[in-house]
Amino acid sequence: MIACGAGYFFGNIPFVKSHFSAIILGIVFITLLPSILTVLKSILKRS
């Protein structure tokens, strides 16, 4: 329910409309960043 309201609100902002793909990729990258850092730390720790 909150996501629908947020989508309606942010979907009307021109900047969000024109840069939607970049915003989604940024959200995905930020979400995956802790996992990526953990894997990199374990790889560096082994060597």
Secondary structure, DSSP 8 states (H G I E B T S, - for coil): -HHHHHHHHHHTSHHHHHTHHHHHHHHHHHHHHHHHHHHHHHHHHH-
